[in-house]
């Protein structure tokens, strides 16, 4: 979990610097906001699953989050491709 923090923050900064230079402060705050949001969401979900269904449900619950992450990644990649295509058309 902690190994991803620095590369993600560097990625946010590089995208902000290249695409939206006026948003460097926003990009630095988004990293910590969503990092803490992920921790609290995972803790809350794990607590609810264990309290209502026992430890056996932690694996399927985690796989549900992994599935949502993959779907989100696919949708974001499609949107980034659309954004880049539109930006290239405007430049032409």
PDB file of N, CA, C and O in Angstrom:
ATOM      1  N   UNK A   1       0.825  -1.186   0.000  1.00  0.00           N
ATOM      2  CA  UNK A   1       0.000   0.000   0.000  1.00  0.00           C
ATOM      3  C   UNK A   1       0.870   1.251   0.000  1.00  0.00           C
ATOM      4  O   UNK A   1       0.596   2.187  -0.751  1.00  0.00           O
ATOM      5  N   UNK A   2       1.898   1.287   0.814  1.00  0.00           N
ATOM      6  CA  UNK A   2       2.699   2.497   0.912  1.00  0.00           C
ATOM      7  C   UNK A   2       3.650   2.653  -0.263  1.00  0.00           C
ATOM      8  O   UNK A   2       4.101   3.764  -0.544  1.00  0.00           O
ATOM      9  N   UNK A   3       3.964   1.568  -0.955  1.00  0.00           N
ATOM     10  CA  UNK A   3       4.859   1.650  -2.108  1.00  0.00           C
ATOM     11  C   UNK A   3       4.228   2.400  -3.273  1.00  0.00           C
ATOM     12  O   UNK A   3       4.946   2.954  -4.105  1.00  0.00           O
ATOM     13  N   UNK A   4       2.912   2.431  -3.351  1.00  0.00           N
ATOM     14  CA  UNK A   4       2.239   3.100  -4.452  1.00  0.00           C
ATOM     15  C   UNK A   4       2.098   4.603  -4.248  1.00  0.00           C
ATOM     16  O   UNK A   4       1.867   5.330  -5.213  1.00  0.00           O
ATOM     17  N   UNK A   5       2.229   5.076  -3.039  1.00  0.00           N
ATOM     18  CA  UNK A   5       1.971   6.480  -2.744  1.00  0.00           C
ATOM     19  C   UNK A   5       2.877   7.413  -3.539  1.00  0.00           C
ATOM     20  O   UNK A   5       2.378   8.325  -4.199  1.00  0.00           O
ATOM     21  N   UNK A   6       4.174   7.216  -3.495  1.00  0.00           N
ATOM     22  CA  UNK A   6       5.107   8.119  -4.176  1.00  0.00           C
ATOM     23  C   UNK A   6       4.949   8.082  -5.698  1.00  0.00           C
ATOM     24  O   UNK A   6       4.886   9.150  -6.306  1.00  0.00           O
ATOM     25  N   UNK A   7       4.881   6.912  -6.349  1.00  0.00           N
ATOM     26  CA  UNK A   7       4.697   6.926  -7.805  1.00  0.00           C
ATOM     27  C   UNK A   7       3.384   7.571  -8.251  1.00  0.00           C
ATOM     28  O   UNK A   7       3.345   8.256  -9.273  1.00  0.00           O
ATOM     29  N   UNK A   8       2.319   7.355  -7.494  1.00  0.00           N
ATOM     30  CA  UNK A   8       1.042   7.964  -7.854  1.00  0.00           C
ATOM     31  C   UNK A   8       1.124   9.484  -7.722  1.00  0.00           C
ATOM     32  O   UNK A   8       0.620  10.212  -8.578  1.00  0.00           O
ATOM     33  N   UNK A   9       1.748   9.954  -6.670  1.00  0.00           N
ATOM     34  CA  UNK A   9       1.872  11.396  -6.484  1.00  0.00           C
ATOM     35  C   UNK A   9       2.752  12.015  -7.572  1.00  0.00           C
ATOM     36  O   UNK A   9       2.446  13.102  -8.062  1.00  0.00           O
ATOM     37  N   UNK A  10       3.824  11.350  -7.951  1.00  0.00           N
ATOM     38  CA  UNK A  10       4.668  11.842  -9.047  1.00  0.00           C
ATOM     39  C   UNK A  10       3.870  11.869 -10.348  1.00  0.00           C
ATOM     40  O   UNK A  10       4.005  12.803 -11.139  1.00  0.00           O
ATOM     41  N   UNK A  11       3.046  10.859 -10.572  1.00  0.00           N
ATOM     42  CA  UNK A  11       2.205  10.832 -11.773  1.00  0.00           C
ATOM     43  C   UNK A  11       1.212  12.000 -11.763  1.00  0.00           C
ATOM     44  O   UNK A  11       1.046  12.681 -12.776  1.00  0.00           O
ATOM     45  N   UNK A  12       0.556  12.233 -10.625  1.00  0.00           N
ATOM     46  CA  UNK A  12      -0.365  13.369 -10.518  1.00  0.00           C
ATOM     47  C   UNK A  12       0.348  14.676 -10.840  1.00  0.00           C
ATOM     48  O   UNK A  12      -0.173  15.509 -11.582  1.00  0.00           O
ATOM     49  N   UNK A  13       1.539  14.853 -10.279  1.00  0.00           N
ATOM     50  CA  UNK A  13       2.285  16.088 -10.516  1.00  0.00           C
ATOM     51  C   UNK A  13       2.685  16.226 -11.983  1.00  0.00           C
ATOM     52  O   UNK A  13       2.598  17.320 -12.542  1.00  0.00           O
ATOM     53  N   UNK A  14       3.117  15.145 -12.609  1.00  0.00           N
ATOM     54  CA  UNK A  14       3.545  15.243 -14.004  1.00  0.00           C
ATOM     55  C   UNK A  14       2.375  15.541 -14.932  1.00  0.00           C
ATOM     56  O   UNK A  14       2.508  16.329 -15.868  1.00  0.00           O
ATOM     57  N   UNK A  15       1.227  14.915 -14.676  1.00  0.00           N
ATOM     58  CA  UNK A  15       0.040  15.201 -15.489  1.00  0.00           C
ATOM     59  C   UNK A  15      -0.417  16.633 -15.261  1.00  0.00           C
ATOM     60  O   UNK A  15      -0.751  17.339 -16.213  1.00  0.00           O
ATOM     61  N   UNK A  16      -0.432  17.062 -14.010  1.00  0.00           N
ATOM     62  CA  UNK A  16      -0.861  18.432 -13.721  1.00  0.00           C
ATOM     63  C   UNK A  16       0.095  19.446 -14.335  1.00  0.00           C
ATOM     64  O   UNK A  16      -0.342  20.461 -14.876  1.00  0.00           O
ATOM     65  N   UNK A  17       1.366  19.184 -14.258  1.00  0.00           N
ATOM     66  CA  UNK A  17       2.350  20.126 -14.800  1.00  0.00           C
ATOM     67  C   UNK A  17       2.245  20.220 -16.324  1.00  0.00           C
ATOM     68  O   UNK A  17       2.365  21.302 -16.899  1.00  0.00           O
ATOM     69  N   UNK A  18       2.019  19.067 -16.971  1.00  0.00           N
ATOM     70  CA  UNK A  18       1.961  19.041 -18.426  1.00  0.00           C
ATOM     71  C   UNK A  18       0.619  19.526 -18.963  1.00  0.00           C
ATOM     72  O   UNK A  18       0.576  20.328 -19.895  1.00  0.00           O
ATOM     73  N   UNK A  19      -0.468  19.046 -18.382  1.00  0.00           N
ATOM     74  CA  UNK A  19      -1.799  19.323 -18.911  1.00  0.00           C
ATOM     75  C   UNK A  19      -2.469  20.554 -18.293  1.00  0.00           C
ATOM     76  O   UNK A  19      -3.097  21.345 -18.997  1.00  0.00           O
ATOM     77  N   UNK A  20      -2.331  20.707 -16.985  1.00  0.00           N
ATOM     78  CA  UNK A  20      -3.035  21.765 -16.257  1.00  0.00           C
ATOM     79  C   UNK A  20      -2.092  22.422 -15.253  1.00  0.00           C
ATOM     80  O   UNK A  20      -2.191  22.131 -14.061  1.00  0.00           O
ATOM     81  N   UNK A  21      -1.185  23.292 -15.683  1.00  0.00           N
ATOM     82  CA  UNK A  21      -0.177  23.846 -14.775  1.00  0.00           C
ATOM     83  C   UNK A  21      -0.758  24.640 -13.609  1.00  0.00           C
ATOM     84  O   UNK A  21      -0.111  24.764 -12.569  1.00  0.00           O
ATOM     85  N   UNK A  22      -1.946  25.170 -13.759  1.00  0.00           N
ATOM     86  CA  UNK A  22      -2.549  25.959 -12.686  1.00  0.00           C
ATOM     87  C   UNK A  22      -3.102  25.095 -11.556  1.00  0.00           C
ATOM     88  O   UNK A  22      -3.556  25.626 -10.543  1.00  0.00           O
ATOM     89  N   UNK A  23      -3.072  23.778 -11.714  1.00  0.00           N
ATOM     90  CA  UNK A  23      -3.695  22.899 -10.727  1.00  0.00           C
ATOM     91  C   UNK A  23      -2.690  22.057  -9.941  1.00  0.00           C
ATOM     92  O   UNK A  23      -3.043  20.970  -9.484  1.00  0.00           O
ATOM     93  N   UNK A  24      -1.474  22.515  -9.771  1.00  0.00           N
ATOM     94  CA  UNK A  24      -0.480  21.728  -9.033  1.00  0.00           C
ATOM     95  C   UNK A  24      -0.866  21.533  -7.568  1.00  0.00           C
ATOM     96  O   UNK A  24      -0.670  20.451  -7.014  1.00  0.00           O
ATOM     97  N   UNK A  25      -1.410  22.566  -6.946  1.00  0.00           N
ATOM     98  CA  UNK A  25      -1.811  22.450  -5.538  1.00  0.00           C
ATOM     99  C   UNK A  25      -2.974  21.470  -5.401  1.00  0.00           C
ATOM    100  O   UNK A  25      -3.005  20.661  -4.474  1.00  0.00           O
ATOM    101  N   UNK A  26      -3.920  21.547  -6.322  1.00  0.00           N
ATOM    102  CA  UNK A  26      -5.051  20.610  -6.294  1.00  0.00           C
ATOM    103  C   UNK A  26      -4.578  19.178  -6.459  1.00  0.00           C
ATOM    104  O   UNK A  26      -5.067  18.282  -5.772  1.00  0.00           O
ATOM    105  N   UNK A  27      -3.632  18.952  -7.364  1.00  0.00           N
ATOM    106  CA  UNK A  27      -3.158  17.588  -7.583  1.00  0.00           C
ATOM    107  C   UNK A  27      -2.449  17.025  -6.354  1.00  0.00           C
ATOM    108  O   UNK A  27      -2.542  15.829  -6.078  1.00  0.00           O
ATOM    109  N   UNK A  28      -1.748  17.872  -5.620  1.00  0.00           N
ATOM    110  CA  UNK A  28      -1.083  17.379  -4.416  1.00  0.00           C
ATOM    111  C   UNK A  28      -2.083  17.032  -3.321  1.00  0.00           C
ATOM    112  O   UNK A  28      -1.848  16.109  -2.541  1.00  0.00           O
ATOM    113  N   UNK A  29      -3.177  17.746  -3.254  1.00  0.00           N
ATOM    114  CA  UNK A  29      -4.174  17.445  -2.223  1.00  0.00           C
ATOM    115  C   UNK A  29      -5.037  16.243  -2.599  1.00  0.00           C
ATOM    116  O   UNK A  29      -5.501  15.522  -1.716  1.00  0.00           O
ATOM    117  N   UNK A  30      -5.258  16.015  -3.893  1.00  0.00           N
ATOM    118  CA  UNK A  30      -6.083  14.879  -4.303  1.00  0.00           C
ATOM    119  C   UNK A  30      -5.467  13.546  -3.896  1.00  0.00           C
ATOM    120  O   UNK A  30      -6.184  12.612  -3.536  1.00  0.00           O
ATOM    121  N   UNK A  31      -4.155  13.456  -3.951  1.00  0.00           N
ATOM    122  CA  UNK A  31      -3.497  12.202  -3.591  1.00  0.00           C
ATOM    123  C   UNK A  31      -3.817  11.811  -2.151  1.00  0.00           C
ATOM    124  O   UNK A  31      -4.239  10.681  -1.904  1.00  0.00           O
ATOM    125  N   UNK A  32      -3.630  12.695  -1.225  1.00  0.00           N
ATOM    126  CA  UNK A  32      -3.888  12.351   0.177  1.00  0.00           C
ATOM    127  C   UNK A  32      -5.376  12.174   0.452  1.00  0.00           C
ATOM    128  O   UNK A  32      -5.759  11.335   1.267  1.00  0.00           O
ATOM    129  N   UNK A  33      -6.214  12.951  -0.216  1.00  0.00           N
ATOM    130  CA  UNK A  33      -7.661  12.811  -0.014  1.00  0.00           C
ATOM    131  C   UNK A  33      -8.125  11.409  -0.410  1.00  0.00           C
ATOM    132  O   UNK A  33      -8.798  10.732   0.367  1.00  0.00           O
ATOM    133  N   UNK A  34      -7.768  10.978  -1.610  1.00  0.00           N
ATOM    134  CA  UNK A  34      -8.242   9.685  -2.083  1.00  0.00           C
ATOM    135  C   UNK A  34      -7.513   8.521  -1.422  1.00  0.00           C
ATOM    136  O   UNK A  34      -8.077   7.434  -1.301  1.00  0.00           O
ATOM    137  N   UNK A  35      -6.290   8.726  -1.000  1.00  0.00           N
ATOM    138  CA  UNK A  35      -5.581   7.695  -0.243  1.00  0.00           C
ATOM    139  C   UNK A  35      -6.322   7.423   1.068  1.00  0.00           C
ATOM    140  O   UNK A  35      -6.572   6.269   1.414  1.00  0.00           O
ATOM    141  N   UNK A  36      -6.669   8.480   1.788  1.00  0.00           N
ATOM    142  CA  UNK A  36      -7.403   8.332   3.050  1.00  0.00           C
ATOM    143  C   UNK A  36      -8.823   7.819   2.822  1.00  0.00           C
ATOM    144  O   UNK A  36      -9.341   7.049   3.630  1.00  0.00           O
ATOM    145  N   UNK A  37      -9.448   8.240   1.733  1.00  0.00           N
ATOM    146  CA  UNK A  37     -10.786   7.748   1.409  1.00  0.00           C
ATOM    147  C   UNK A  37     -10.759   6.240   1.169  1.00  0.00           C
ATOM    148  O   UNK A  37     -11.643   5.520   1.633  1.00  0.00           O
ATOM    149  N   UNK A  38      -9.749   5.763   0.447  1.00  0.00           N
ATOM    150  CA  UNK A  38      -9.616   4.329   0.192  1.00  0.00           C
ATOM    151  C   UNK A  38      -9.407   3.535   1.466  1.00  0.00           C
ATOM    152  O   UNK A  38      -9.986   2.462   1.636  1.00  0.00           O
ATOM    153  N   UNK A  39      -8.580   4.058   2.365  1.00  0.00           N
ATOM    154  CA  UNK A  39      -8.351   3.384   3.643  1.00  0.00           C
ATOM    155  C   UNK A  39      -9.646   3.291   4.438  1.00  0.00           C
ATOM    156  O   UNK A  39      -9.973   2.234   4.978  1.00  0.00           O
ATOM    157  N   UNK A  40     -10.386   4.398   4.510  1.00  0.00           N
ATOM    158  CA  UNK A  40     -11.624   4.388   5.307  1.00  0.00           C
ATOM    159  C   UNK A  40     -12.697   3.527   4.660  1.00  0.00           C
ATOM    160  O   UNK A  40     -13.440   2.844   5.365  1.00  0.00           O
ATOM    161  N   UNK A  41     -12.796   3.541   3.344  1.00  0.00           N
ATOM    162  CA  UNK A  41     -13.794   2.712   2.668  1.00  0.00           C
ATOM    163  C   UNK A  41     -13.484   1.224   2.845  1.00  0.00           C
ATOM    164  O   UNK A  41     -14.384   0.426   3.110  1.00  0.00           O
ATOM    165  N   UNK A  42     -12.223   0.859   2.701  1.00  0.00           N
ATOM    166  CA  UNK A  42     -11.837  -0.540   2.901  1.00  0.00           C
ATOM    167  C   UNK A  42     -12.053  -0.999   4.331  1.00  0.00           C
ATOM    168  O   UNK A  42     -12.515  -2.115   4.567  1.00  0.00           O
ATOM    169  N   UNK A  43     -11.722  -0.141   5.281  1.00  0.00           N
ATOM    170  CA  UNK A  43     -11.922  -0.492   6.696  1.00  0.00           C
ATOM    171  C   UNK A  43     -13.400  -0.639   7.032  1.00  0.00           C
ATOM    172  O   UNK A  43     -13.795  -1.571   7.732  1.00  0.00           O
ATOM    173  N   UNK A  44     -14.205   0.275   6.534  1.00  0.00           N
ATOM    174  CA  UNK A  44     -15.645   0.211   6.807  1.00  0.00           C
ATOM    175  C   UNK A  44     -16.265  -1.030   6.175  1.00  0.00           C
ATOM    176  O   UNK A  44     -17.054  -1.730   6.810  1.00  0.00           O
ATOM    177  N   UNK A  45     -15.907  -1.297   4.930  1.00  0.00           N
ATOM    178  CA  UNK A  45     -16.451  -2.476   4.248  1.00  0.00           C
ATOM    179  C   UNK A  45     -16.010  -3.763   4.931  1.00  0.00           C
ATOM    180  O   UNK A  45     -16.816  -4.670   5.134  1.00  0.00           O
ATOM    181  N   UNK A  46     -14.727  -3.841   5.286  1.00  0.00           N
ATOM    182  CA  UNK A  46     -14.237  -5.028   5.992  1.00  0.00           C
ATOM    183  C   UNK A  46     -14.929  -5.215   7.330  1.00  0.00           C
ATOM    184  O   UNK A  46     -15.285  -6.335   7.695  1.00  0.00           O
ATOM    185  N   UNK A  47     -15.120  -4.133   8.060  1.00  0.00           N
ATOM    186  CA  UNK A  47     -15.805  -4.216   9.346  1.00  0.00           C
ATOM    187  C   UNK A  47     -17.241  -4.678   9.203  1.00  0.00           C
ATOM    188  O   UNK A  47     -17.714  -5.496   9.993  1.00  0.00           O
ATOM    189  N   UNK A  48     -17.930  -4.169   8.213  1.00  0.00           N
ATOM    190  CA  UNK A  48     -19.326  -4.566   7.991  1.00  0.00           C
ATOM    191  C   UNK A  48     -19.402  -6.037   7.580  1.00  0.00           C
ATOM    192  O   UNK A  48     -20.259  -6.779   8.060  1.00  0.00           O
ATOM    193  N   UNK A  49     -18.502  -6.449   6.692  1.00  0.00           N
ATOM    194  CA  UNK A  49     -18.515  -7.850   6.258  1.00  0.00           C
ATOM    195  C   UNK A  49     -18.226  -8.806   7.411  1.00  0.00           C
ATOM    196  O   UNK A  49     -18.912  -9.817   7.566  1.00  0.00           O
ATOM    197  N   UNK A  50     -17.219  -8.493   8.220  1.00  0.00           N
ATOM    198  CA  UNK A  50     -16.868  -9.376   9.341  1.00  0.00           C
ATOM    199  C   UNK A  50     -17.973  -9.384  10.389  1.00  0.00           C
ATOM    200  O   UNK A  50     -18.303 -10.436  10.937  1.00  0.00           O
ATOM    201  N   UNK A  51     -18.543  -8.221  10.667  1.00  0.00           N
ATOM    202  CA  UNK A  51     -19.590  -8.149  11.692  1.00  0.00           C
ATOM    203  C   UNK A  51     -20.846  -8.916  11.279  1.00  0.00           C
ATOM    204  O   UNK A  51     -21.496  -9.537  12.121  1.00  0.00           O
ATOM    205  N   UNK A  52     -21.189  -8.878   9.997  1.00  0.00           N
ATOM    206  CA  UNK A  52     -22.440  -9.493   9.555  1.00  0.00           C
ATOM    207  C   UNK A  52     -22.294 -10.923   9.034  1.00  0.00           C
ATOM    208  O   UNK A  52     -23.229 -11.717   9.134  1.00  0.00           O
ATOM    209  N   UNK A  53     -21.112 -11.258   8.474  1.00  0.00           N
ATOM    210  CA  UNK A  53     -20.993 -12.553   7.810  1.00  0.00           C
ATOM    211  C   UNK A  53     -19.759 -13.356   8.219  1.00  0.00           C
ATOM    212  O   UNK A  53     -19.616 -14.504   7.799  1.00  0.00           O
ATOM    213  N   UNK A  54     -18.875 -12.792   9.017  1.00  0.00           N
ATOM    214  CA  UNK A  54     -17.685 -13.514   9.461  1.00  0.00           C
ATOM    215  C   UNK A  54     -16.473 -13.284   8.574  1.00  0.00           C
ATOM    216  O   UNK A  54     -16.554 -12.631   7.534  1.00  0.00           O
ATOM    217  N   UNK A  55     -15.345 -13.837   9.013  1.00  0.00           N
ATOM    218  CA  UNK A  55     -14.080 -13.646   8.304  1.00  0.00           C
ATOM    219  C   UNK A  55     -14.056 -14.275   6.920  1.00  0.00           C
ATOM    220  O   UNK A  55     -13.263 -13.866   6.072  1.00  0.00           O
ATOM    221  N   UNK A  56     -14.894 -15.244   6.680  1.00  0.00           N
ATOM    222  CA  UNK A  56     -14.893 -15.949   5.402  1.00  0.00           C
ATOM    223  C   UNK A  56     -15.254 -15.023   4.236  1.00  0.00           C
ATOM    224  O   UNK A  56     -14.935 -15.338   3.090  1.00  0.00           O
ATOM    225  N   UNK A  57     -15.902 -13.908   4.498  1.00  0.00           N
ATOM    226  CA  UNK A  57     -16.346 -13.011   3.422  1.00  0.00           C
ATOM    227  C   UNK A  57     -15.313 -11.952   3.048  1.00  0.00           C
ATOM    228  O   UNK A  57     -15.555 -11.163   2.135  1.00  0.00           O
ATOM    229  N   UNK A  58     -14.184 -11.913   3.722  1.00  0.00           N
ATOM    230  CA  UNK A  58     -13.172 -10.908   3.412  1.00  0.00           C
ATOM    231  C   UNK A  58     -12.622 -11.115   1.990  1.00  0.00           C
ATOM    232  O   UNK A  58     -12.452 -10.141   1.257  1.00  0.00           O
ATOM    233  N   UNK A  59     -12.348 -12.330   1.600  1.00  0.00           N
ATOM    234  CA  UNK A  59     -11.826 -12.623   0.261  1.00  0.00           C
ATOM    235  C   UNK A  59     -12.773 -12.203  -0.854  1.00  0.00           C
ATOM    236  O   UNK A  59     -12.369 -11.473  -1.758  1.00  0.00           O
ATOM    237  N   UNK A  60     -14.030 -12.650  -0.808  1.00  0.00           N
ATOM    238  CA  UNK A  60     -14.970 -12.209  -1.844  1.00  0.00           C
ATOM    239  C   UNK A  60     -15.199 -10.691  -1.837  1.00  0.00           C
ATOM    240  O   UNK A  60     -15.383 -10.085  -2.893  1.00  0.00           O
ATOM    241  N   UNK A  61     -15.186 -10.090  -0.667  1.00  0.00           N
ATOM    242  CA  UNK A  61     -15.326  -8.631  -0.606  1.00  0.00           C
ATOM    243  C   UNK A  61     -14.155  -7.929  -1.265  1.00  0.00           C
ATOM    244  O   UNK A  61     -14.338  -6.949  -1.987  1.00  0.00           O
ATOM    245  N   UNK A  62     -12.951  -8.427  -1.018  1.00  0.00           N
ATOM    246  CA  UNK A  62     -11.761  -7.857  -1.643  1.00  0.00           C
ATOM    247  C   UNK A  62     -11.782  -8.074  -3.150  1.00  0.00           C
ATOM    248  O   UNK A  62     -11.367  -7.195  -3.906  1.00  0.00           O
ATOM    249  N   UNK A  63     -12.259  -9.231  -3.596  1.00  0.00           N
ATOM    250  CA  UNK A  63     -12.337  -9.466  -5.041  1.00  0.00           C
ATOM    251  C   UNK A  63     -13.356  -8.532  -5.688  1.00  0.00           C
ATOM    252  O   UNK A  63     -13.193  -8.138  -6.843  1.00  0.00           O
ATOM    253  N   UNK A  64     -14.397  -8.178  -4.952  1.00  0.00           N
ATOM    254  CA  UNK A  64     -15.360  -7.195  -5.458  1.00  0.00           C
ATOM    255  C   UNK A  64     -14.703  -5.840  -5.683  1.00  0.00           C
ATOM    256  O   UNK A  64     -14.959  -5.179  -6.689  1.00  0.00           O
ATOM    257  N   UNK A  65     -13.851  -5.426  -4.737  1.00  0.00           N
ATOM    258  CA  UNK A  65     -13.124  -4.166  -4.904  1.00  0.00           C
ATOM    259  C   UNK A  65     -12.135  -4.251  -6.067  1.00  0.00           C
ATOM    260  O   UNK A  65     -11.958  -3.281  -6.804  1.00  0.00           O
ATOM    261  N   UNK A  66     -11.497  -5.399  -6.232  1.00  0.00           N
ATOM    262  CA  UNK A  66     -10.571  -5.578  -7.358  1.00  0.00           C
ATOM    263  C   UNK A  66     -11.313  -5.497  -8.685  1.00  0.00           C
ATOM    264  O   UNK A  66     -10.818  -4.891  -9.635  1.00  0.00           O
ATOM    265  N   UNK A  67     -12.491  -6.097  -8.759  1.00  0.00           N
ATOM    266  CA  UNK A  67     -13.304  -6.024  -9.969  1.00  0.00           C
ATOM    267  C   UNK A  67     -13.708  -4.583 -10.264  1.00  0.00           C
ATOM    268  O   UNK A  67     -13.634  -4.140 -11.410  1.00  0.00           O
ATOM    269  N   UNK A  68     -14.133  -3.854  -9.242  1.00  0.00           N
ATOM    270  CA  UNK A  68     -14.486  -2.445  -9.440  1.00  0.00           C
ATOM    271  C   UNK A  68     -13.286  -1.619  -9.890  1.00  0.00           C
ATOM    272  O   UNK A  68     -13.428  -0.710 -10.707  1.00  0.00           O
ATOM    273  N   UNK A  69     -12.115  -1.929  -9.364  1.00  0.00           N
ATOM    274  CA  UNK A  69     -10.907  -1.210  -9.775  1.00  0.00           C
ATOM    275  C   UNK A  69     -10.587  -1.475 -11.238  1.00  0.00           C
ATOM    276  O   UNK A  69     -10.190  -0.556 -11.955  1.00  0.00           O
ATOM    277  N   UNK A  70     -10.751  -2.712 -11.694  1.00  0.00           N
ATOM    278  CA  UNK A  70     -10.484  -3.039 -13.097  1.00  0.00           C
ATOM    279  C   UNK A  70     -11.480  -2.334 -14.012  1.00  0.00           C
ATOM    280  O   UNK A  70     -11.096  -1.787 -15.045  1.00  0.00           O
ATOM    281  N   UNK A  71     -12.740  -2.346 -13.640  1.00  0.00           N
ATOM    282  CA  UNK A  71     -13.766  -1.659 -14.439  1.00  0.00           C
ATOM    283  C   UNK A  71     -13.476  -0.163 -14.499  1.00  0.00           C
ATOM    284  O   UNK A  71     -13.573   0.446 -15.564  1.00  0.00           O
ATOM    285  N   UNK A  72     -13.121   0.428 -13.364  1.00  0.00           N
ATOM    286  CA  UNK A  72     -12.787   1.853 -13.332  1.00  0.00           C
ATOM    287  C   UNK A  72     -11.580   2.148 -14.209  1.00  0.00           C
ATOM    288  O   UNK A  72     -11.568   3.149 -14.925  1.00  0.00           O
ATOM    289  N   UNK A  73     -10.574   1.297 -14.162  1.00  0.00           N
ATOM    290  CA  UNK A  73      -9.382   1.466 -14.984  1.00  0.00           C
ATOM    291  C   UNK A  73      -9.729   1.414 -16.468  1.00  0.00           C
ATOM    292  O   UNK A  73      -9.239   2.236 -17.243  1.00  0.00           O
ATOM    293  N   UNK A  74     -10.556   0.475 -16.871  1.00  0.00           N
ATOM    294  CA  UNK A  74     -10.955   0.363 -18.282  1.00  0.00           C
ATOM    295  C   UNK A  74     -11.710   1.609 -18.724  1.00  0.00           C
ATOM    296  O   UNK A  74     -11.437   2.156 -19.792  1.00  0.00           O
ATOM    297  N   UNK A  75     -12.662   2.060 -17.905  1.00  0.00           N
ATOM    298  CA  UNK A  75     -13.429   3.250 -18.259  1.00  0.00           C
ATOM    299  C   UNK A  75     -12.558   4.498 -18.320  1.00  0.00           C
ATOM    300  O   UNK A  75     -12.725   5.326 -19.215  1.00  0.00           O
ATOM    301  N   UNK A  76     -11.628   4.641 -17.373  1.00  0.00           N
ATOM    302  CA  UNK A  76     -10.737   5.796 -17.390  1.00  0.00           C
ATOM    303  C   UNK A  76      -9.817   5.778 -18.606  1.00  0.00           C
ATOM    304  O   UNK A  76      -9.567   6.826 -19.202  1.00  0.00           O
ATOM    305  N   UNK A  77      -9.310   4.609 -18.983  1.00  0.00           N
ATOM    306  CA  UNK A  77      -8.468   4.520 -20.168  1.00  0.00           C
ATOM    307  C   UNK A  77      -9.234   4.888 -21.431  1.00  0.00           C
ATOM    308  O   UNK A  77      -8.684   5.546 -22.314  1.00  0.00           O
ATOM    309  N   UNK A  78     -10.492   4.474 -21.531  1.00  0.00           N
ATOM    310  CA  UNK A  78     -11.311   4.864 -22.673  1.00  0.00           C
ATOM    311  C   UNK A  78     -11.522   6.377 -22.702  1.00  0.00           C
ATOM    312  O   UNK A  78     -11.434   7.003 -23.759  1.00  0.00           O
ATOM    313  N   UNK A  79     -11.797   6.952 -21.550  1.00  0.00           N
ATOM    314  CA  UNK A  79     -12.020   8.399 -21.480  1.00  0.00           C
ATOM    315  C   UNK A  79     -10.746   9.174 -21.802  1.00  0.00           C
ATOM    316  O   UNK A  79     -10.807  10.206 -22.469  1.00  0.00           O
ATOM    317  N   UNK A  80      -9.607   8.696 -21.342  1.00  0.00           N
ATOM    318  CA  UNK A  80      -8.329   9.345 -21.653  1.00  0.00           C
ATOM    319  C   UNK A  80      -8.062   9.268 -23.156  1.00  0.00           C
ATOM    320  O   UNK A  80      -7.590  10.236 -23.753  1.00  0.00           O
ATOM    321  N   UNK A  81      -8.359   8.130 -23.764  1.00  0.00           N
ATOM    322  CA  UNK A  81      -8.197   7.997 -25.215  1.00  0.00           C
ATOM    323  C   UNK A  81      -9.082   8.966 -25.972  1.00  0.00           C
ATOM    324  O   UNK A  81      -8.643   9.579 -26.945  1.00  0.00           O
ATOM    325  N   UNK A  82     -10.336   9.113 -25.531  1.00  0.00           N
ATOM    326  CA  UNK A  82     -11.243  10.090 -26.159  1.00  0.00           C
ATOM    327  C   UNK A  82     -10.727  11.507 -25.994  1.00  0.00           C
ATOM    328  O   UNK A  82     -10.762  12.303 -26.932  1.00  0.00           O
ATOM    329  N   UNK A  83     -10.250  11.816 -24.803  1.00  0.00           N
ATOM    330  CA  UNK A  83      -9.721  13.156 -24.524  1.00  0.00           C
ATOM    331  C   UNK A  83      -8.520  13.457 -25.414  1.00  0.00           C
ATOM    332  O   UNK A  83      -8.436  14.540 -25.993  1.00  0.00           O
ATOM    333  N   UNK A  84      -7.596  12.516 -25.527  1.00  0.00           N
ATOM    334  CA  UNK A  84      -6.415  12.712 -26.360  1.00  0.00           C
ATOM    335  C   UNK A  84      -6.781  12.836 -27.835  1.00  0.00           C
ATOM    336  O   UNK A  84      -6.179  13.627 -28.562  1.00  0.00           O
ATOM    337  N   UNK A  85      -7.762  12.059 -28.277  1.00  0.00           N
ATOM    338  CA  UNK A  85      -8.200  12.131 -29.665  1.00  0.00           C
ATOM    339  C   UNK A  85      -8.806  13.499 -29.960  1.00  0.00           C
ATOM    340  O   UNK A  85      -8.497  14.099 -30.989  1.00  0.00           O
ATOM    341  N   UNK A  86      -9.657  13.997 -29.078  1.00  0.00           N
ATOM    342  CA  UNK A  86     -10.265  15.312 -29.276  1.00  0.00           C
ATOM    343  C   UNK A  86      -9.207  16.417 -29.235  1.00  0.00           C
ATOM    344  O   UNK A  86      -9.272  17.376 -30.004  1.00  0.00           O
ATOM    345  N   UNK A  87      -8.253  16.278 -28.348  1.00  0.00           N
ATOM    346  CA  UNK A  87      -7.210  17.297 -28.246  1.00  0.00           C
ATOM    347  C   UNK A  87      -6.350  17.313 -29.512  1.00  0.00           C
ATOM    348  O   UNK A  87      -5.954  18.381 -29.979  1.00  0.00           O
ATOM    349  N   UNK A  88      -6.063  16.149 -30.059  1.00  0.00           N
ATOM    350  CA  UNK A  88      -5.288  16.078 -31.293  1.00  0.00           C
ATOM    351  C   UNK A  88      -6.058  16.639 -32.483  1.00  0.00           C
ATOM    352  O   UNK A  88      -5.468  17.248 -33.375  1.00  0.00           O
ATOM    353  N   UNK A  89      -7.385  16.434 -32.500  1.00  0.00           N
ATOM    354  CA  UNK A  89      -8.206  16.998 -33.575  1.00  0.00           C
ATOM    355  C   UNK A  89      -8.246  18.514 -33.501  1.00  0.00           C
ATOM    356  O   UNK A  89      -8.239  19.186 -34.533  1.00  0.00           O
ATOM    357  N   UNK A  90      -8.288  19.057 -32.295  1.00  0.00           N
ATOM    358  CA  UNK A  90      -8.311  20.512 -32.121  1.00  0.00           C
ATOM    359  C   UNK A  90      -6.982  21.125 -32.560  1.00  0.00           C
ATOM    360  O   UNK A  90      -6.965  22.206 -33.148  1.00  0.00           O
ATOM    361  N   UNK A  91      -5.877  20.446 -32.280  1.00  0.00           N
ATOM    362  CA  UNK A  91      -4.556  20.954 -32.667  1.00  0.00           C
ATOM    363  C   UNK A  91      -4.384  20.940 -34.182  1.00  0.00           C
ATOM    364  O   UNK A  91      -3.651  21.764 -34.729  1.00  0.00           O
ATOM    365  N   UNK A  92      -5.060  20.002 -34.869  1.00  0.00           N
ATOM    366  CA  UNK A  92      -4.881  19.887 -36.320  1.00  0.00           C
ATOM    367  C   UNK A  92      -5.567  20.977 -37.090  1.00  0.00           C
ATOM    368  O   UNK A  92      -5.498  21.002 -38.319  1.00  0.00           O
TER     369      UNK A  92
END
